[in-house]
Amino acid sequence: MTDASKVALVTGAGSGIGRAVSLSLLAAGYQVVLAGRRLPTLLETAALSGEQQGRAFAVAADVSDPASVASLFAEAQKRLQRLDLLFNNAGTSAPAVPMDELTFEQWKSVVDINLTGVFLCTQAAFKWMKTQRPQGGRIINNGSISAHAPRPFSAPYSATKHAVTGLTKATSLDGRAHRIACGQIDIGNAATDMTTSMAQGILQANGSLMVEPRMDVQHVAQAVLHMASLPLEANVQFMTVMATAMPFVGRG
């Protein structure tokens, strides 16, 4: 099966990493379901794909809501014959405040999107990939450098990203019998709106503020595209792609 006949679903496709990955998949010939909470930004992503726009399908969805996820996948199955790739990218974070100042609502919002959302989309994709013919497909989870080493005041985000690593391993194991491969990409300091503060200085573990280098988000998109391009007999279980000089090795 060539990339030109493959179908992908990308969550959080309206901006940042999700948009960059979606555009790269479209350029490689994929049909792409663009999922996210804000339809206007999804339509912007589709418009940016230019001549590939006819292969981009925008569907508004909230990954933290089971009914919304069910509706998203039902709509995708109505439009498309199969699903070859799910990129679980949608995510959020809580305010960078001391742990004892976090509200339950702030904690729950991060868990619902970063962890439960990944599970709900994985579950729906798993059911589809398991029953389609030819059987199988690939799931790629957007982890984070924070799946390995937290930043200060990041308990909800770091906890959920550590949990995504466990879910990646469980999905990879459970998918073996059904030709479903699952891997995780851990990204450090991609230049998106989410990381603009790093250019001004961001809090370090020793209490200091430091400007951190960032990398072009297109490097992330190309890394995901490489993971997606492998045959199902091969899998990148975990990949770390990061700004070379960012403080990750030795962090803390």
TIVEXMAR-784790 format. One record per residue (C-alpha): x, y, z. Coordinates in steps of 0.1 Angstrom, whole numbers. Layout:
// TIVEXMAR-784790
site u X, v Y, w Z
...
//
This chain:
// TIVEXMAR-784790
site u 0, v 0, w 0
site u 15, v 33, w -10
site u 13, v 65, w 10
site u -11, v 79, w -17
site u -37, v 53, w -6
site u -33, v 57, w 31
site u -56, v 73, w 56
site u -45, v 92, w 88
site u -64, v 108, w 117
site u -46, v 135, w 136
site u -59, v 150, w 168
site u -50, v 186, w 177
site u -46, v 193, w 140
site u -55, v 229, w 142
site u -22, v 243, w 153
site u 14, v 236, w 162
site u 28, v 201, w 159
site u -6, v 187, w 148
site u -9, v 211, w 120
site u 27, v 205, w 108
site u 23, v 167, w 109
site u -10, v 169, w 91
site u 5, v 191, w 63
site u 34, v 167, w 59
site u 11, v 137, w 57
site u -10, v 154, w 31
site u 21, v 163, w 11
site u 31, v 126, w 12
site u -2, v 116, w -3
site u -23, v 106, w 27
site u -59, v 114, w 32
site u -61, v 131, w 66
site u -89, v 135, w 91
site u -81, v 168, w 109
site u -96, v 166, w 144
site u -97, v 193, w 171
site u -120, v 214, w 192
site u -120, v 245, w 170
site u -134, v 239, w 135
site u -121, v 273, w 121
site u -84, v 264, w 129
site u -89, v 229, w 113
site u -102, v 246, w 82
site u -72, v 268, w 82
site u -50, v 237, w 83
site u -69, v 223, w 54
site u -65, v 255, w 34
site u -28, v 256, w 40
site u -25, v 222, w 24
site u -31, v 239, w -10
site u -37, v 214, w -38
site u -39, v 186, w -13
site u -70, v 203, w 3
site u -94, v 178, w -12
site u -78, v 150, w 8
site u -82, v 169, w 42
site u -114, v 164, w 62
site u -120, v 187, w 92
site u -141, v 172, w 120
site u -146, v 192, w 153
site u -141, v 169, w 183
site u -132, v 170, w 220
site u -110, v 140, w 227
site u -118, v 141, w 264
site u -155, v 134, w 257
site u -164, v 97, w 249
site u -195, v 107, w 229
site u -175, v 132, w 208
site u -147, v 107, w 201
site u -174, v 81, w 190
site u -189, v 107, w 167
site u -155, v 116, w 153
site u -146, v 80, w 144
site u -182, v 74, w 130
site u -178, v 104, w 108
site u -143, v 92, w 96
site u -157, v 57, w 89
site u -185, v 72, w 68
site u -160, v 92, w 47
site u -131, v 67, w 44
site u -127, v 30, w 39
site u -100, v 24, w 64
site u -76, v 39, w 90
site u -38, v 34, w 86
site u -25, v 59, w 111
site u -37, v 76, w 143
site u -15, v 104, w 156
site u -26, v 111, w 192
site u -13, v 146, w 194
site u -40, v 167, w 212
site u -27, v 179, w 246
site u -29, v 207, w 272
site u -11, v 218, w 303
site u -20, v 235, w 336
site u -7, v 268, w 350
site u 29, v 266, w 362
site u 22, v 270, w 399
site u 32, v 250, w 430
site u 15, v 217, w 433
site u -5, v 227, w 463
site u -20, v 256, w 445
site u -34, v 236, w 416
site u -72, v 232, w 416
site u -88, v 198, w 410
site u -104, v 212, w 379
site u -70, v 221, w 365
site u -56, v 187, w 373
site u -87, v 169, w 358
site u -86, v 189, w 326
site u -50, v 178, w 318
site u -58, v 142, w 327
site u -89, v 142, w 306
site u -72, v 155, w 275
site u -37, v 142, w 277
site u -44, v 107, w 290
site u -81, v 98, w 287
site u -83, v 114, w 253
site u -54, v 93, w 241
site u -70, v 62, w 255
site u -104, v 69, w 239
site u -89, v 76, w 205
site u -67, v 46, w 207
site u -96, v 24, w 217
site u -117, v 36, w 187
site u -88, v 32, w 163
site u -79, v -2, w 177
site u -115, v -15, w 170
site u -114, v -1, w 135
site u -79, v -14, w 126
site u -87, v -48, w 142
site u -117, v -54, w 119
site u -107, v -37, w 87
site u -92, v -57, w 58
site u -63, v -57, w 53
site u -61, v -58, w 91
site u -39, v -36, w 111
site u -25, v 0, w 113
site u -2, v 22, w 133
site u -8, v 45, w 163
site u 18, v 71, w 172
site u 14, v 89, w 206
site u 29, v 124, w 212
site u 47, v 119, w 244
site u 71, v 145, w 256
site u 105, v 151, w 271
site u 84, v 154, w 302
site u 76, v 117, w 299
site u 112, v 113, w 313
site u 121, v 144, w 332
site u 96, v 170, w 345
site u 99, v 207, w 345
site u 92, v 227, w 377
site u 55, v 231, w 385
site u 44, v 206, w 359
site u 28, v 178, w 379
site u -4, v 173, w 358
site u 15, v 175, w 325
site u 44, v 153, w 336
site u 22, v 127, w 352
site u 0, v 123, w 322
site u 30, v 121, w 298
site u 45, v 94, w 320
site u 12, v 76, w 318
site u 11, v 79, w 280
site u 44, v 59, w 279
site u 27, v 31, w 298
site u -3, v 32, w 274
site u 20, v 32, w 244
site u 37, v 0, w 257
site u 3, v -16, w 265
site u -11, v -8, w 231
site u 20, v -20, w 214
site u 17, v -53, w 233
site u -20, v -58, w 228
site u -18, v -48, w 191
site u 7, v -75, w 181
site u -20, v -101, w 174
site u -38, v -77, w 151
site u -9, v -61, w 132
site u -14, v -29, w 151
site u 19, v -11, w 158
site u 22, v 16, w 184
site u 51, v 39, w 190
site u 57, v 72, w 208
site u 76, v 104, w 198
site u 90, v 125, w 227
site u 95, v 161, w 215
site u 116, v 187, w 231
site u 113, v 224, w 223
site u 96, v 225, w 189
site u 91, v 261, w 178
site u 53, v 265, w 182
site u 31, v 290, w 199
site u 32, v 267, w 230
site u 70, v 273, w 234
site u 73, v 310, w 227
site u 82, v 317, w 264
site u 114, v 297, w 260
site u 128, v 324, w 238
site u 124, v 349, w 267
site u 135, v 326, w 294
site u 119, v 297, w 312
site u 122, v 285, w 348
site u 149, v 259, w 355
site u 151, v 233, w 382
site u 176, v 254, w 402
site u 152, v 284, w 402
site u 170, v 304, w 375
site u 155, v 316, w 343
site u 172, v 305, w 311
site u 166, v 311, w 274
site u 162, v 276, w 258
site u 169, v 268, w 221
site u 141, v 256, w 199
site u 140, v 237, w 167
site u 119, v 240, w 136
site u 86, v 221, w 140
site u 91, v 207, w 105
site u 118, v 184, w 120
site u 91, v 169, w 142
site u 67, v 164, w 112
site u 94, v 146, w 92
site u 102, v 124, w 122
site u 65, v 114, w 125
site u 63, v 108, w 88
site u 93, v 85, w 90
site u 77, v 65, w 118
site u 45, v 63, w 98
site u 62, v 52, w 66
site u 76, v 20, w 80
site u 59, v -13, w 71
site u 39, v -28, w 99
site u 66, v -54, w 104
site u 88, v -26, w 117
site u 82, v -1, w 145
site u 99, v 28, w 161
site u 89, v 21, w 197
site u 102, v 53, w 211
site u 119, v 83, w 194
site u 132, v 115, w 210
site u 136, v 145, w 187
site u 147, v 177, w 204
site u 166, v 210, w 200
site u 202, v 198, w 203
site u 213, v 222, w 229
site u 182, v 222, w 251
site u 187, v 212, w 288
site u 173, v 177, w 288
site u 203, v 154, w 293
site u 214, v 165, w 328
site u 181, v 183, w 335
site u 175, v 186, w 372
//
